[in-house]
Amino acid sequence: MKLQQLYSYVRQAIDDYRMIADGDRIAVGISGGKDSLTLLYALSGLRRFYPKKFELAALTVDLGFDHYDLSEIRQLCKTLDVEYHVIKTKIGEIVFEERKESSPCALCAKMRKGALNDYARQIGCNKVAYAHHMDDIIETMFLSMFYEGQFSFAPVTHLDRSGITVIRPLMYVPEANVIGFLHKYHLPLVKNPCPADGETKREYVKQLVRQINLENPGVKKRIFHAICTGRIEGWNINGKQ
């Protein structure tokens, strides 16, 4: 995927759901993975020509694991002229050593998002951009229905407690395109140090959706279209009940 195509996908999502307004200061959550780095590239480029002017800050939540080298991410942010912040936490210690969670991902995600949103607010951001692409949204639907009996995705979500609005500008981008962008632009990936990486319920659902799409070509796009246009148990894409 070329940069101009990435801009097109992201701008369409931003325009369709009014994700960005004049004067926004947006924090981009950076894990070091392909998705968040692709989002950073997209928003840092759009910032130069999008008609509504906005500022960016890149934030990484450090869970406290060893061997988490963020030097290349820091250099990328410098190249893209985006300020970079690392949020030091002990989330890894709390989840794996103190709590000894057998299924750690839900608690870790909740604490990670809380730390990110709180810090974003402290540095003057009113919005946080998460790097959920099309495949993430489809997988989230299956995860929520399988394990919670509900589905709670929305492109734009206002968090009353923190005053932060969460946006998902990558929502129209298929994961295959993100992988293509990764290889074309040689993004500086940082390996996830989490001991549960690759052994989660999400990974199970990812493989399941991949198999379904292999057996029924095009089904992922049809599922995504249904999410965007239909209603699931009284919920729709705009978050209205």
C-alpha beads as a LAMMPS data file, in Angstrom:
LAMMPS data file: protein, C-alpha beads

241 atoms
240 bonds

1 atom types
1 bond types

-500.0 500.0 xlo xhi
-500.0 500.0 ylo yhi
-500.0 500.0 zlo zhi

Masses

1 110.0

Atoms # bond

1 1 1 0.000 0.000 0.000
2 1 1 1.339 3.416 -0.986
3 1 1 1.234 6.421 1.308
4 1 1 -1.381 8.226 -0.804
5 1 1 -3.708 5.220 -0.563
6 1 1 -3.255 5.173 3.216
7 1 1 -4.123 8.885 3.353
8 1 1 -7.254 8.189 1.302
9 1 1 -8.507 5.417 3.601
10 1 1 -7.822 7.413 6.754
11 1 1 -9.249 10.671 5.466
12 1 1 -12.445 8.924 4.410
13 1 1 -12.934 7.501 7.912
14 1 1 -12.166 10.867 9.523
15 1 1 -14.643 12.638 7.231
16 1 1 -17.390 9.992 7.485
17 1 1 -17.426 10.063 11.295
18 1 1 -16.206 13.635 11.923
19 1 1 -13.276 12.372 13.942
20 1 1 -11.212 15.567 13.833
21 1 1 -12.169 19.199 14.482
22 1 1 -10.174 22.421 14.269
23 1 1 -7.862 22.831 17.248
24 1 1 -7.800 19.172 18.313
25 1 1 -4.708 17.886 20.080
26 1 1 -4.582 14.159 19.375
27 1 1 -2.544 11.540 21.226
28 1 1 -1.597 8.519 19.112
29 1 1 -1.144 5.351 21.144
30 1 1 2.127 3.730 19.969
31 1 1 2.755 0.104 20.920
32 1 1 5.637 -0.352 18.507
33 1 1 3.570 -2.673 16.313
34 1 1 2.727 -2.247 12.643
35 1 1 -0.766 -0.840 13.207
36 1 1 0.134 2.042 15.522
37 1 1 3.169 3.014 13.433
38 1 1 1.039 3.049 10.271
39 1 1 -1.490 5.292 12.017
40 1 1 1.297 7.621 13.133
41 1 1 2.529 7.925 9.534
42 1 1 -1.004 8.628 8.297
43 1 1 -1.902 11.320 10.821
44 1 1 1.486 13.024 10.707
45 1 1 1.123 13.305 6.917
46 1 1 -2.524 14.384 6.949
47 1 1 -1.668 17.068 9.485
48 1 1 0.115 18.973 6.714
49 1 1 -2.848 19.304 4.329
50 1 1 -6.082 18.348 6.135
51 1 1 -8.393 21.408 6.161
52 1 1 -9.002 21.177 9.924
53 1 1 -5.816 21.970 11.797
54 1 1 -4.744 19.661 14.611
55 1 1 -1.701 18.792 16.720
56 1 1 -0.204 15.359 17.414
57 1 1 1.621 13.671 20.264
58 1 1 2.791 10.050 20.247
59 1 1 2.471 8.101 23.519
60 1 1 3.803 4.682 24.492
61 1 1 2.710 2.917 27.675
62 1 1 5.769 1.065 29.050
63 1 1 4.394 -1.944 30.962
64 1 1 7.660 -2.390 32.830
65 1 1 9.051 -5.418 30.980
66 1 1 12.795 -5.719 30.324
67 1 1 14.364 -5.296 26.883
68 1 1 11.784 -2.803 25.573
69 1 1 13.985 -0.629 23.357
70 1 1 12.081 2.365 22.010
71 1 1 15.028 4.238 20.494
72 1 1 13.931 3.629 16.885
73 1 1 10.386 4.801 17.677
74 1 1 11.831 7.931 19.230
75 1 1 13.892 8.541 16.080
76 1 1 10.868 7.982 13.819
77 1 1 8.851 10.532 15.800
78 1 1 11.703 12.997 15.443
79 1 1 11.772 12.393 11.683
80 1 1 7.996 12.895 11.463
81 1 1 8.172 15.983 13.727
82 1 1 5.859 14.473 16.342
83 1 1 6.538 14.895 20.058
84 1 1 7.030 11.564 21.837
85 1 1 6.251 10.533 25.423
86 1 1 6.910 7.237 27.215
87 1 1 4.552 6.511 30.130
88 1 1 6.354 4.402 32.726
89 1 1 4.110 1.926 34.571
90 1 1 4.253 -1.319 36.570
91 1 1 1.286 -2.875 34.778
92 1 1 3.250 -5.997 33.816
93 1 1 4.285 -6.597 37.424
94 1 1 0.746 -6.055 38.708
95 1 1 -0.891 -8.343 36.137
96 1 1 1.618 -11.204 36.028
97 1 1 3.321 -11.173 39.433
98 1 1 0.926 -9.623 41.959
99 1 1 -2.418 -10.674 40.477
100 1 1 -1.081 -13.753 38.626
101 1 1 -3.938 -13.471 36.146
102 1 1 -4.629 -16.668 34.205
103 1 1 -6.306 -14.574 31.468
104 1 1 -4.326 -11.338 31.722
105 1 1 -5.297 -9.520 28.522
106 1 1 -8.544 -7.859 29.649
107 1 1 -7.054 -6.394 32.832
108 1 1 -3.851 -5.347 31.060
109 1 1 -5.802 -3.632 28.268
110 1 1 -7.995 -1.773 30.772
111 1 1 -5.004 -0.540 32.783
112 1 1 -3.047 0.341 29.639
113 1 1 -5.897 2.392 28.191
114 1 1 -6.425 4.116 31.529
115 1 1 -2.760 5.110 31.748
116 1 1 -2.763 6.326 28.138
117 1 1 -5.940 8.381 28.464
118 1 1 -4.893 9.943 31.790
119 1 1 -1.504 10.988 30.448
120 1 1 -3.024 12.293 27.226
121 1 1 -5.294 14.555 29.231
122 1 1 -2.337 15.741 31.360
123 1 1 -0.448 16.946 28.276
124 1 1 -3.475 18.782 26.905
125 1 1 -4.886 16.251 24.450
126 1 1 -8.637 16.082 23.952
127 1 1 -8.576 13.009 21.695
128 1 1 -6.755 9.674 21.573
129 1 1 -6.328 7.790 18.281
130 1 1 -6.306 3.990 18.482
131 1 1 -4.931 1.938 15.591
132 1 1 -7.838 -0.467 15.084
133 1 1 -7.956 -1.508 11.424
134 1 1 -10.790 -3.296 9.600
135 1 1 -9.715 -6.789 10.680
136 1 1 -9.443 -5.671 14.320
137 1 1 -13.029 -4.472 14.232
138 1 1 -14.288 -7.751 12.770
139 1 1 -12.313 -9.744 15.345
140 1 1 -13.620 -7.515 18.144
141 1 1 -17.161 -8.295 17.036
142 1 1 -16.536 -12.049 17.262
143 1 1 -14.711 -11.740 20.586
144 1 1 -17.481 -9.675 22.137
145 1 1 -20.243 -11.978 20.918
146 1 1 -18.392 -15.195 21.833
147 1 1 -17.253 -14.207 25.310
148 1 1 -19.543 -11.346 26.422
149 1 1 -22.782 -11.823 24.491
150 1 1 -22.636 -8.261 23.162
151 1 1 -20.812 -6.000 20.742
152 1 1 -19.536 -2.566 21.772
153 1 1 -17.411 -1.084 18.971
154 1 1 -17.865 2.535 17.805
155 1 1 -15.629 4.632 15.510
156 1 1 -15.836 7.620 17.876
157 1 1 -16.321 7.202 21.620
158 1 1 -16.501 10.011 24.186
159 1 1 -15.301 8.948 27.630
160 1 1 -17.241 11.021 30.143
161 1 1 -15.002 10.230 33.105
162 1 1 -11.774 11.419 31.470
163 1 1 -13.216 13.926 29.002
164 1 1 -11.218 12.199 26.251
165 1 1 -12.718 11.248 22.874
166 1 1 -11.349 8.046 21.300
167 1 1 -11.134 7.906 17.502
168 1 1 -10.206 5.022 15.177
169 1 1 -8.963 6.500 11.873
170 1 1 -7.594 3.182 10.503
171 1 1 -11.004 1.503 10.536
172 1 1 -11.300 1.281 6.713
173 1 1 -7.801 -0.157 6.223
174 1 1 -7.553 -3.976 5.802
175 1 1 -4.745 -5.597 7.782
176 1 1 -3.188 -6.903 4.553
177 1 1 -2.692 -3.282 3.455
178 1 1 -1.074 -2.412 6.780
179 1 1 1.356 -5.317 6.299
180 1 1 2.112 -4.052 2.797
181 1 1 2.764 -0.553 4.144
182 1 1 5.046 -2.000 6.832
183 1 1 7.268 -3.681 4.252
184 1 1 7.218 -0.836 1.732
185 1 1 8.210 1.848 4.245
186 1 1 10.350 -0.336 6.555
187 1 1 8.606 0.627 9.784
188 1 1 10.801 0.177 12.891
189 1 1 8.836 -2.523 14.722
190 1 1 9.438 -3.129 18.426
191 1 1 8.794 -6.701 19.578
192 1 1 6.023 -7.039 22.128
193 1 1 7.699 -8.193 25.386
194 1 1 4.434 -9.442 26.907
195 1 1 4.658 -13.160 27.874
196 1 1 1.071 -13.689 26.681
197 1 1 1.761 -12.355 23.176
198 1 1 0.421 -14.703 20.487
199 1 1 -1.485 -16.894 22.948
200 1 1 -4.621 -14.830 23.415
201 1 1 -8.309 -15.231 22.614
202 1 1 -7.849 -12.553 19.948
203 1 1 -5.227 -14.670 18.216
204 1 1 -7.660 -17.599 18.242
205 1 1 -10.392 -15.441 16.686
206 1 1 -7.935 -14.001 14.137
207 1 1 -7.122 -17.496 12.894
208 1 1 -10.812 -18.425 12.872
209 1 1 -11.783 -15.391 10.769
210 1 1 -8.877 -16.068 8.414
211 1 1 -10.089 -19.636 7.862
212 1 1 -13.689 -18.509 7.305
213 1 1 -12.522 -15.983 4.712
214 1 1 -10.410 -18.606 2.943
215 1 1 -13.434 -20.857 2.645
216 1 1 -15.771 -17.966 1.752
217 1 1 -13.766 -15.352 -0.201
218 1 1 -14.887 -11.795 0.497
219 1 1 -16.737 -12.626 3.705
220 1 1 -14.630 -10.229 5.819
221 1 1 -15.670 -7.259 3.706
222 1 1 -19.311 -8.333 3.923
223 1 1 -19.089 -8.669 7.699
224 1 1 -17.513 -5.218 7.962
225 1 1 -20.214 -3.757 5.731
226 1 1 -22.849 -5.307 8.020
227 1 1 -21.174 -3.775 11.065
228 1 1 -21.170 -0.331 9.468
229 1 1 -24.711 -0.393 8.104
230 1 1 -26.690 -2.790 10.270
231 1 1 -27.796 -3.162 13.851
232 1 1 -26.673 -5.824 16.315
233 1 1 -28.901 -6.322 19.339
234 1 1 -30.082 -2.697 19.470
235 1 1 -26.648 -1.196 18.761
236 1 1 -25.438 0.481 15.591
237 1 1 -22.219 1.985 14.281
238 1 1 -23.040 5.415 15.697
239 1 1 -23.261 4.011 19.210
240 1 1 -27.008 4.753 19.506
241 1 1 -29.238 2.369 21.404

Bonds

1 1 1 2
2 1 2 3
3 1 3 4
4 1 4 5
5 1 5 6
6 1 6 7
7 1 7 8
8 1 8 9
9 1 9 10
10 1 10 11
11 1 11 12
12 1 12 13
13 1 13 14
14 1 14 15
15 1 15 16
16 1 16 17
17 1 17 18
18 1 18 19
19 1 19 20
20 1 20 21
21 1 21 22
22 1 22 23
23 1 23 24
24 1 24 25
25 1 25 26
26 1 26 27
27 1 27 28
28 1 28 29
29 1 29 30
30 1 30 31
31 1 31 32
32 1 32 33
33 1 33 34
34 1 34 35
35 1 35 36
36 1 36 37
37 1 37 38
38 1 38 39
39 1 39 40
40 1 40 41
41 1 41 42
42 1 42 43
43 1 43 44
44 1 44 45
45 1 45 46
46 1 46 47
47 1 47 48
48 1 48 49
49 1 49 50
50 1 50 51
51 1 51 52
52 1 52 53
53 1 53 54
54 1 54 55
55 1 55 56
56 1 56 57
57 1 57 58
58 1 58 59
59 1 59 60
60 1 60 61
61 1 61 62
62 1 62 63
63 1 63 64
64 1 64 65
65 1 65 66
66 1 66 67
67 1 67 68
68 1 68 69
69 1 69 70
70 1 70 71
71 1 71 72
72 1 72 73
73 1 73 74
74 1 74 75
75 1 75 76
76 1 76 77
77 1 77 78
78 1 78 79
79 1 79 80
80 1 80 81
81 1 81 82
82 1 82 83
83 1 83 84
84 1 84 85
85 1 85 86
86 1 86 87
87 1 87 88
88 1 88 89
89 1 89 90
90 1 90 91
91 1 91 92
92 1 92 93
93 1 93 94
94 1 94 95
95 1 95 96
96 1 96 97
97 1 97 98
98 1 98 99
99 1 99 100
100 1 100 101
101 1 101 102
102 1 102 103
103 1 103 104
104 1 104 105
105 1 105 106
106 1 106 107
107 1 107 108
108 1 108 109
109 1 109 110
110 1 110 111
111 1 111 112
112 1 112 113
113 1 113 114
114 1 114 115
115 1 115 116
116 1 116 117
117 1 117 118
118 1 118 119
119 1 119 120
120 1 120 121
121 1 121 122
122 1 122 123
123 1 123 124
124 1 124 125
125 1 125 126
126 1 126 127
127 1 127 128
128 1 128 129
129 1 129 130
130 1 130 131
131 1 131 132
132 1 132 133
133 1 133 134
134 1 134 135
135 1 135 136
136 1 136 137
137 1 137 138
138 1 138 139
139 1 139 140
140 1 140 141
141 1 141 142
142 1 142 143
143 1 143 144
144 1 144 145
145 1 145 146
146 1 146 147
147 1 147 148
148 1 148 149
149 1 149 150
150 1 150 151
151 1 151 152
152 1 152 153
153 1 153 154
154 1 154 155
155 1 155 156
156 1 156 157
157 1 157 158
158 1 158 159
159 1 159 160
160 1 160 161
161 1 161 162
162 1 162 163
163 1 163 164
164 1 164 165
165 1 165 166
166 1 166 167
167 1 167 168
168 1 168 169
169 1 169 170
170 1 170 171
171 1 171 172
172 1 172 173
173 1 173 174
174 1 174 175
175 1 175 176
176 1 176 177
177 1 177 178
178 1 178 179
179 1 179 180
180 1 180 181
181 1 181 182
182 1 182 183
183 1 183 184
184 1 184 185
185 1 185 186
186 1 186 187
187 1 187 188
188 1 188 189
189 1 189 190
190 1 190 191
191 1 191 192
192 1 192 193
193 1 193 194
194 1 194 195
195 1 195 196
196 1 196 197
197 1 197 198
198 1 198 199
199 1 199 200
200 1 200 201
201 1 201 202
202 1 202 203
203 1 203 204
204 1 204 205
205 1 205 206
206 1 206 207
207 1 207 208
208 1 208 209
209 1 209 210
210 1 210 211
211 1 211 212
212 1 212 213
213 1 213 214
214 1 214 215
215 1 215 216
216 1 216 217
217 1 217 218
218 1 218 219
219 1 219 220
220 1 220 221
221 1 221 222
222 1 222 223
223 1 223 224
224 1 224 225
225 1 225 226
226 1 226 227
227 1 227 228
228 1 228 229
229 1 229 230
230 1 230 231
231 1 231 232
232 1 232 233
233 1 233 234
234 1 234 235
235 1 235 236
236 1 236 237
237 1 237 238
238 1 238 239
239 1 239 240
240 1 240 241
